[in-house]
Amino acid sequence: MTPTSTPQPVALPIDPVMAAIRPTLHSLLAQITQSVGHKQNHRVMFVSPEHGDGTSTLATTTALTLVRQLRREVTLIEANIYSPAIAAYLDLPASPGLLEYADGLVDAENVVRSCRVRGLRVLTAGDCRTPEEGELGSDNLRSLISQAAKQQQFTVIDAPPLLEHPEACLLLDDVDEVLLVVRAGSTHASAAKEAVKILEEAGVSASGVFLNRFQADLPFGMKASR
């Protein structure tokens, strides 16, 4: 009898980055799984003080790790409509997404999509137009994100940077855990302190602060994450 081989993961543009930040991902998984307990749905939001700190990278790689290693079903939500990157990371069409939903071009049943990774569903930012400042705070988009965050065992949300888009705080009602991301050699201490203050004033404490040390150029011509 020929032994059954374990299926190999589908190759994605983000995979070389995952290999480079594996120790950080192990720490993130330990943090998240410790927080879950017996809940049937756990919603984690990644947020940073400023653009370029790496939340899109860490949110995407964490979602993939939960699916591939822990065999969990995950919804990945790209709430950072102002600087989208996740579609490129996962080799997905950028639309339909949140912006298409906001313009009535797609309904709620069809905007959260499957991807090449079994067990992972994705709600991208969309690309039909330039988002309006503060648009993420609209009741329409917040309601969609809230609904999408209840569909799978885990939900990972990539939020826009707090200091540039304070409406990101409006998403806090729909999450169980907030992880703050800062970039080594880039994020100013004053910006990090201000982000912590914003969260505390919203009645939330970050359950973890993760130092993103990844600095190498991203593969396949991808732009650097937020």
C-alpha positions in Angstrom: 0.0 0.0 0.0 1.3 3.4 -1.0 1.5 5.8 2.0 -0.7 8.9 1.8 1.4 12.0 1.5 0.4 15.2 3.4 -0.9 17.8 1.0 1.5 20.7 0.5 0.3 24.2 1.3 -0.7 26.3 -1.7 2.2 28.7 -2.6 1.4 32.3 -2.1 3.3 35.6 -2.6 3.4 36.2 1.2 5.0 32.8 2.0 8.7 34.0 1.9 7.8 36.7 4.5 6.1 34.0 6.7 9.4 32.1 6.7 11.3 35.2 7.7 9.1 36.1 10.7 8.3 32.6 12.0 9.4 33.4 15.6 7.1 36.3 15.7 4.2 34.2 14.4 4.8 31.6 17.0 4.5 34.3 19.7 1.4 35.6 18.1 -0.2 32.2 18.0 0.6 31.6 21.6 -1.0 34.9 22.6 -4.1 34.3 20.5 -4.8 30.7 21.5 -4.2 31.5 25.1 -7.0 34.1 24.9 -9.5 31.9 23.1 -10.6 29.6 26.0 -13.9 27.8 25.0 -15.3 30.5 22.8 -16.7 29.4 19.4 -15.7 32.6 17.7 -12.6 34.7 18.5 -12.0 38.1 16.8 -8.6 39.6 16.8 -7.8 43.1 15.6 -4.2 44.1 14.5 -3.7 47.9 14.7 -0.6 50.2 14.6 0.2 53.8 15.5 1.3 54.8 12.0 1.4 53.7 8.4 4.2 51.3 7.6 4.4 49.4 10.9 3.5 46.1 9.4 -0.1 45.2 10.5 -1.1 44.0 7.1 1.8 41.6 7.0 1.2 40.2 10.5 -2.6 40.0 10.1 -2.3 38.0 6.9 0.5 35.7 8.1 -1.3 35.1 11.4 -4.6 34.1 9.5 -2.6 31.8 7.3 -0.8 30.2 10.2 -4.1 29.5 12.1 -5.5 27.8 9.0 -2.4 25.8 7.9 -1.0 24.8 11.3 -4.0 24.7 13.6 -6.5 23.7 11.0 -8.9 26.4 12.1 -11.4 28.2 9.9 -10.6 31.9 9.6 -12.1 35.1 8.1 -9.5 37.7 7.3 -10.9 41.2 7.1 -9.0 44.1 5.4 -10.5 47.0 7.3 -7.6 49.2 6.2 -9.4 50.5 3.1 -6.9 53.4 2.9 -3.8 51.3 2.2 -4.8 47.8 1.0 -2.3 45.1 0.5 -3.9 41.7 1.4 -5.2 40.9 -2.1 -1.6 41.1 -3.4 -0.3 39.0 -0.5 -2.8 36.2 -1.2 -2.8 36.5 -5.0 -6.5 37.5 -5.0 -8.4 40.0 -7.2 -8.7 43.2 -5.2 -12.5 43.4 -5.7 -15.2 42.9 -4.8 -14.5 44.2 -1.3 -15.7 46.8 1.2 -15.7 49.7 -1.2 -17.8 47.8 -3.8 -20.2 46.9 -1.0 -20.4 50.5 0.0 -21.3 51.5 -3.5 -24.0 48.8 -3.9 -22.0 46.8 -6.5 -22.0 43.6 -4.5 -24.2 42.2 -1.7 -23.2 41.0 1.7 -23.5 37.3 0.7 -20.9 37.6 -2.0 -18.4 40.1 -0.7 -16.6 37.7 1.7 -14.8 35.3 -0.6 -13.0 32.0 -0.5 -9.4 31.9 -1.6 -6.8 29.3 -2.7 -6.3 28.3 0.9 -9.0 26.0 2.1 -10.5 27.2 5.4 -9.6 30.9 4.8 -12.2 33.4 3.7 -11.3 37.0 2.9 -13.0 40.3 2.9 -10.7 42.7 1.0 -10.8 46.5 1.0 -11.8 46.7 -2.7 -10.5 49.0 -5.4 -13.4 50.5 -7.3 -12.4 54.0 -6.1 -10.4 56.1 -3.6 -12.0 55.8 -0.1 -13.3 58.9 1.5 -11.6 60.0 4.7 -13.5 58.5 7.7 -15.5 56.2 5.5 -14.6 53.1 7.5 -16.8 54.6 10.3 -20.0 54.5 8.3 -22.8 52.4 9.7 -22.9 50.4 6.4 -19.3 49.2 6.5 -19.2 48.7 10.2 -22.3 46.5 10.0 -20.8 44.4 7.2 -17.6 43.9 9.2 -19.5 43.0 12.3 -21.5 40.3 10.3 -18.4 39.0 8.6 -16.6 38.7 11.9 -19.1 36.1 13.2 -18.8 33.6 10.4 -15.8 31.5 11.3 -13.9 30.1 14.3 -11.4 32.9 14.1 -11.6 36.4 12.6 -8.5 38.5 12.0 -9.0 42.2 11.3 -6.3 44.4 9.7 -7.2 47.9 10.9 -5.9 51.2 9.7 -3.3 53.1 11.8 -4.9 54.7 14.8 -3.1 58.1 14.6 -4.1 58.7 11.0 -7.5 57.1 11.1 -9.0 57.3 14.6 -12.3 55.9 13.3 -10.5 52.5 13.6 -11.6 52.7 17.2 -15.2 52.2 16.1 -14.3 48.6 15.3 -13.4 47.8 18.9 -17.0 46.9 19.8 -16.7 43.9 17.4 -13.4 42.4 18.6 -12.3 40.2 21.5 -8.6 41.1 21.4 -6.4 43.9 20.2 -2.8 43.5 19.2 -0.7 46.6 18.8 2.1 46.4 16.2 5.1 48.7 16.2 8.1 48.5 13.8 11.7 48.3 15.0 13.7 51.3 14.1 10.7 53.1 12.7 7.8 53.7 15.1 8.5 56.6 17.4 8.0 55.9 21.1 5.7 59.0 21.3 3.5 57.5 18.6 3.3 54.2 20.3 2.3 55.9 23.6 -0.4 57.9 21.9 -1.8 54.8 20.3 -2.0 53.1 23.7 -3.7 56.2 25.1 -6.3 56.2 22.3 -7.1 52.5 23.0 -7.3 53.1 26.7 -9.7 56.1 26.2 -11.8 53.8 24.1 -12.0 51.4 27.1 -9.6 48.8 25.6 -6.2 47.6 26.6 -4.0 45.9 24.0 -3.5 42.3 25.0 -0.1 42.3 23.4 2.4 44.7 21.7 4.4 43.1 19.0 7.7 44.5 17.6 7.9 43.9 13.9 11.6 43.5 13.0 11.0 42.4 9.4 12.8 44.9 7.1 13.8 42.9 4.0 12.3 43.7 0.6 9.1 41.9 0.0 9.1 39.3 -2.8 7.2 39.4 -6.1 7.3 43.2 -6.3 4.9 43.6 -3.4 4.7 47.0 -1.7 5.7 47.1 2.0 2.9 46.5 4.4 1.4 49.3 6.4 
